Amino acid sequence: MTKPKVLISDKMDSNAARIFQENGCDVDVKTGMTPDELKAVIGQYDGLAIRSSTRVTADILDAATNLKVIGRAGIGVDNVDIPAASARGVVVMNTPFGNSITTAEHAIAMIFALARQLPEADASTQAGKWEKNRFMGVEVTGKILGLIGAGNIGAIVASRALGLKMKVVAYDPFLTPDRAVELGIEKVDLETLLQRADFITLHTPLTDETRNILSRERLEKAKKGVRIVNCARGGLVDEAALKDLLESGHIAGAALDVFVEEPAKQNPLFGTPNFICTPHLGASTTEAQVNVALQVAEQMADYLVTGGVTNALNMPSLSAEEAPRLKPYMALAEKLGSLVGQLAHGDLPRVSVETEGAAAQLNQKPIVGAVLAGLMQRFSQSVNMVNAPFLARERGIEVREIRNEREGTYSTLVRVTVSTSQGDRSVAGTLFGHGGPRLVEIFGIGIEAELDGHMLYIVNEDAPGFIGRIGSLLGEAGINIGTFHLGRRAAGGEAVLLLSVDQPITPDLVARAQALQGVKVVTPLSF
């Protein structure tokens, strides 16, 4: 078996290459390449490990014909065209926890630097001045810290701030009341935070919703004398407004580690009184650089070698605990999606994925993703769980997820229903004791069958002699039957025959089977 091949295109800890090798990957380290140089070689690789220097554009992805995964050693993925990667079926991963402590500590350091005017005091003292009365700072004890974003890094900042005897309020639409209580902080709306906070620190990604979240209007509404820290992403704060309000004294101080344009070798804020800045150092500690490099190598190697998915940004992640339980269900779901996709004709405006019993107690996203991966094979041979949702959205297919924890006839069941011009078409399957996926219903007819290899689906009138006629036809054509599965609505009504065969079914044989007495539908299947 050929080993997966990985390219490390940005400088990172050398142990990353060792981890790739120890986990069964070949690895090349080629840093400092131009976009044209990267484009010329990227087609050779299954994985691409980057930091912030390499830009993975749609143009690069067009040339990455074998690429399966991009791993960003760090949090921000502004340098990766995620929609283009998703459309091409490439998983994009980051390492959101490898530098969390480092970034949180940098934010706390910025708070202290602002509170005690440390950079200015240092420069003044080293210049031979002794301006003790000039640098009158403030204590952080008892002050209110306003967090904009209370995710992983924000939660660490909150913990450190509480240890400093600060009171913490947080604005985060995704923060639940229970989580706020667990963190020991108060959840508030953004307007309340601006009115109450003595210090504000930002810990949110840059999105259309968060861009300029501290706009001029909001900065003007902030408590007079507030101090602002941003170690998250440039663009969260209106830089021009921040400069004006620092100069007016409405904002007592600001500390930025990130800027709208980086590297920030020129910026209107430079030289503004009570302004501190650092060159995007949030993740720049020895420990963090090692952690993110090792973490991205482990994640990428796990995906390339075993299929495990961790910290993916464009597909459901599978934890080490979930993966063993979910993988049999994902195999079943993909086969059901493939089956209904091969049998249902015309447009499919809607697909519903329903789970019952034990299946309903699992993470549903990977199951739904697997159904779509099987279903969308009717449109593309290169479909997988990454680009299947993209392809479904592109074709206007509505995806519904239904969870029923009650048990029905089976202790665990996955049902896939698609809407067609002839009405809804549904297939269902379960897992037997050994974990093997098994079809148990097709278009309302009970049938028990494995879905594997080459198969033949036939709908016919339930009448004596038909099994002998189809068996003779296949025998005369030299087609060996592996398994034979029957189901019917009622005696003498519509019947279903599902055969597994050892060779592909040719169009000529399909036509001859279709001509048999009582046959309504003949469809060759492949799994």
N, C-alpha and C positions, 0 to 999 in steps of 0.2 A: 504494500500500500504506500502511495506517495505521501510524503510528509507535507503538511501545510507549510506555505512559505510566507514569511512576514518581513515587511520592511519597516525599520525604525528610521524616520526621516528627520527627527528633531533630536537635539541633545537631551539625553536623560541618563539616569544612573545605569552604569554598565551591568548591574545585576539583572536588569530587565531582559537583556539578551540571554543571559544564563537561564532564567526562568523559562523563556520560550523553548530553549533547547532541551531543558530537563523535562518539559511537558510534551515533547514529541514534535516540535516545530523546527524548521530551518529558518534562520534569521539573517538578514543583511542589515548593516548599519550604514546609512548614506545620508549624512546631514548636510545642510546648506545648499541643497539642490534648487535650481531655478524651476519655475513652473513647467517650462518646456522639458527640462531634464527629468522631472518627476513624471510628466506625461509620457515620456519615451519608455520608461521602465515599469510603470505601475501595472501594466497588463500581466506581468510575471507573478504577481503576488496575490495571496488569499487574504492577507491582513495588512493593515497600515496603522502603525503606532505613531502618534504625533503629540506635540505639546501645542504651543500657540503660534509657532513660526510658519508651519506648513498650512497653506490654504487649500482646502479640498473643494474645488469648484465643480460645477456641472461639467465643464470641459475636461477636467481631470477624471471625473467619474465616467465619462464617455469612453475613455481609454482604458479604464480599469475593468477589463472584461472578465477577470477571474476573482475580483475583490468580493469578499463576503462580510468583512467587518472592519470598521475604523474604530480605534481606541484612542480617546483623548486622555492623556495623563494630566488630569486636572478637572475643574468643574465646567468652565465656560467652553462652549462649542460654537462661538460666533464665527470661527474660521472654517466651519464645515457646512456645506449646503445640505441640510438634513432632508428637505423635501426631494431633492434630486437623488440623494442616497436611498431614500425610501422607495422611490419609483423604480430604482434599479435593484431593489432587494438586498441592499447592503445595511447591516446592523450598525448603528452608531452608539458607542458606549462612552461614558465618562467615568471619572472616579470621584464622586461627590463627597466622600468622607475622608479621603487621604490627606487633604490639607485643611480640614475643617477647624481643627484646634489652632493651627498656625494662623489662619485668617482671623479667627475670633480673637486671638491674643493680640494681633496687630490692631484690631479695632479698639480693644481695651487700652493698648499703648497710646493710640491716637487720642483717646479720651483724656488720659493723664497729661499728654503733651499739650492739649488745648487748655486743660484746667490750670496748669501751672506754667504755661508759656515757655516750655522747656527749650525749643529751638532758638527763640529770640534771646533767652537768658544765656544760653550757651555761647551764641555768637557775640553778644555784648561782653561777656566776661573774658572770652579769649581775645577780644579786641583791646583789652586792658582797661575796660571800664568796670566800675563797681556800682551798678545801678540797682541797688537793693530795693529802693522804694518804687522803682518803675514797674517791677514785675510782681504785682499784687494778684495772686491767683485765687481760685475758689476751691473749696473742698468738694469731693464727689459724694461723700457720706451724706445721706439724707436727700440727695437730689433725685429727680425723676428722670429715668432713662426711657426714651421712646424708641421701641424697635419697630421698624417697618420691615416686616418679614420675620417670622418666628419658626423657620424651618431648622435644619440641622445646625447651621452656623449661628443663626439667631438664638437658638436655644442655649448654645454654649456661652454666648455673650451674656445672655440673661443670667445663667448660673454664676458666672464670674462677677457680674454686677451686683447680684444679691449678696455675694460674699463680701463685697465692698460696702454693704449696707445701703445700697441704692434701692429705690422703689422702681419697678419695671412695669411699664404699660406697653402693649403691643397691638399694632394693626396688622392683621393677616386674615384675608377672607377664608383661608383654609384651616385656621386655628380653631379647634373645637373647644367648647367650654371645659370639658374634662381635661384636655391637654393643657389648657391654661392653668387650671388648678394644680395639675401635676408639676408644672414648671414653676409654680409660685408667682405667677405674673397676672396682670389684669388685662383682659381683652377689651379694646376700645375701638371706636371708629377713627378714621384718619383725622377728622376735624377735632375731636377731643384730644387726640395725641398731640396735635400741633399746639393746642391751647395750653396743655399741661407740661409738656416735656422741657426739662432744662438741657438735656442732651438728646440728640436724635442720631441714631445709627441705622444704616440701611443694609439689609441682607435679603435681597430679592433679585431674581434674574431680570434681565432687560427684555421686555416684551412690548407689544403694542400697548398693553394696558398699563405697564409700569414706566414707560418712557416719560421723562420729566414728571415723575410722580411728585417731586418737589419742584413745582412750577413757580413762576414769579408770584402768582396769586396766592398759592399755598404758603410760600416762604413769608409773604407779607402778613399772613394770618398767624404765623408761628409766634410763640411767646417771645417778647422782647428779651434779648440777652441769651437766646438759645445758642448752643454750639452743635455743629453738624459734622458727622463723620460718615464717609462713604468708602468702604473697602470692598464693595460688591462689584458693580459694573458702571462704567462711564455711561452717561446719558440718563441716569436716574434723577439727577439734579440739574436744573437750568443754570449753567455756569455764568452766563451774563448777569442773570438776576442775583445770583449768589455774590458776585463781585460788588454790585451796586448796594446790596443790603449790608455787606461787610463794611463798605466805606461809610454808609449812613449810620452804622452802629446798631442797627436793628438786630443783626446777627452778631454775637460777640466773638465768634470764632468758627473756623471750618477747617477740616482736615480731609484731604482727598488722597486716596491711593490709586484712583482710577479716573480716566478722563474720556470725553467723547472721542477725541482723536489721540491715538497712541502710536508710536512713542510721542509723548507730549513735550517736545523740545521748545515749543512756544505756546503760550496760553495767556489770555487776558488776566487770569487770576494771579499769575506770577507777580510777586512784589506787592500784592494787596495786603494791607495791615491785618494781622491776626489770622493769616492764612498759612497752613502747613501742608506740605505735599510730599509724597514719596513715589518712586517709579514702579508702581504696581508690585509691591513687595508682599502682598497678603499671603501668598503661598511660598514665599522665599525663605524657607529655613532648610537646613540640611535634612532634618527628619522628614519634612513634607515632600521634598524632592525625591527622596528614596521611597517613601510610602506610595506616592502616586505612580511612580515608575513600576514598582513591584506589583501594585494592584492592577494596573492596566495590562501588564503582561499575563498575570494569572487569569484575568477575565477573558482576554482574547484567546489564550491557549485553550481554556476550558470550552469556549464556544467552538473553536475550530476542530478540536479533537473529540469532544464528547457531546457538543450541542447545548451545553449549559449556558444560560443567559443571565447576566448580572449587570445591573445599572445601565440597561439599554434605554435609549431615549425615543426609539421609534418602533418598539415592539414590547409585548409583555415580558417582564423578567420572571425567571424561574429560580427560586431560592434552592439551596442544596436540600432543604427539607421537603420542598414541594415537588421537585423534579421527579423523584422515583414514583410518586403517586400520580402525578399528572401525565407523565409520558404515555402510559397505556391509553388514557382518555384522549390525548391528542392524536394518537395513531387512529383510534376509532373515529374521532371527529373528522379527521382529514379524509378517511375513506368514505364516510357518509357524505361529506361535502362533494367529493369526487363523483360518487354514485349519482346523487341528485343532479349534479351538473351535467353528467353524461346523458341522463334520461329526460330531463326537463328541457323542452325546446322553446325557442323564442326569447323575448325579453324577460328578465327576472327583476322586477322592480323592488322586491322585498324578500329578505331571507330572515327566518326566525330560528334561533338556536335555543332549545328548551332542554333543561336538565332536570332529572328527578332523582330522589333518594340520595345515595352517597355522592353521586356526581354533582348535585346541587350544593354540596358543602365545600366544594373546592373553589380555587381561584378560577373564575369564569373566563377571564380575558384570553389565556392561552388556548382554551377550548374553542372559543369563538374564532380566534385567529387561525387555528388549525382547520376549522370548517371552511373559512374563507379561502385558505390556501388550496384546499381540495377543490372547492367550487370554481375558483377563478382559473383553474387549469384549462377550462374550456376556452379562455381568452388568450392565455399565454403559457408557453411551455417553461418559461423561466420564473414562474411565480413561486413565492414562498411566503412565510408568515409575516415578513417585513413589508413586502409590496402588495400583498393581497388586499389589505384594507384600503390602500391607495387606489388600486385598480377598481375596487368596489365603489368607492366614492366617485371616481372618474366616470363610471358608468351609471351613476345615479341610483345605485342599489342601497336601499334602506336596510340596516341591520338591526334586528331586535334581539334582546337577550331576556330569556324567561327562566326563572329559577323556582322549582317546586321541590321543597325538601321532603314532602311526603313520599312514601314508597307506593308504587303502583304494582303492576304484575311482576315487575323486576325490581330488585333491590337497588339497582342503579341503571340509569337510562339516559341516552342522549338522543334527542329528536331534532331533525333538521327539516324545516318546511320552507318551500319557495313558492312565491306567487307567480302564476303563469296566466296566459290568456284563457286557458282551459280551467282555471281554478287553482287552488292550493295543491301542491304535491309534497308528500311527507315521507321520510324514511327514518327509521329508528334503529338503534343498536345498543348493545350492552357489553359488559365484560364478563366472561366466565371465570370460574375460580382461578385458573392459571393466568389470568390477565389478558387472554386472547380476545381481540375485538370480534364481535359477532353481530351480523344483521339479524333483526328479529321482526321487522315490519317494512313493507315496501308499498307505498301508495294505498294504505289501508288494508293490505293483505298480510296476514301473519306468515312468516317464512323464516327459517333458521339457516344461516349460511355464513361462511367465511368469505371475505372480500379480498381476493388475492390473485395476482397474475392475470391471465386472459380468461374472460368469462363471456357468456352469452345469455342475454335476458330476453325472454319470450313471453308474450301475453297471448293466450289462446282460449278457445272454448273448451270447457271441461267435458271431454268426450272420450269413450274407449278408443284405444288404438293410437292415440297421438304420441305417447312416449315411444312406442315402437317405431313410428315413422321418423321422428327426429333422431332417434338413435341410429337407424339405418342410414339416414342422410349423412350424418357425421362419420359413421363407419366407412361408407363408400368414399368419402373425401379424405380418409386417412387421418381423421381428427380423433385423438384419444380423449375420452371423458375422464376427468379426475374426480369430481364430485357432482352430485345430482340433487337439487333442492326444489321442492314443490310447495305450492301454497294456492289456496283458492278462497273465493268469497263464500261460495255455497256449492253444493253438488249440482253439476250441470251448468254452473255459471261461469264467470270469468276466472281463469287460473293463471298462475305465474310459474314459470320454470326458470331457474337460475343454474346454469352449468358452468363449472370450471373446466377448461380444456388446456391441453399441453401446447397448442400452437395458436398463433393469431388467426382470427376468423376473417376470411377474405370477403370483399364486396360481392363476389359471385355467389359464395356460399350463403351470405345473408339474403340475397335475392331468391335463391332456391328454397331457403327455409321460409321466407315470407310467402312463397307460393303454396306451401302445404295447406291442406284443408283445415279450416278452423283457426288459422294463425291471424292475429291482429297486429302485433308489434314484434319486431326482431331488432335488437340493438346489441352490437358487440361492445364489450366493456374491457377496460384495462386498468389495473391497479399496480 
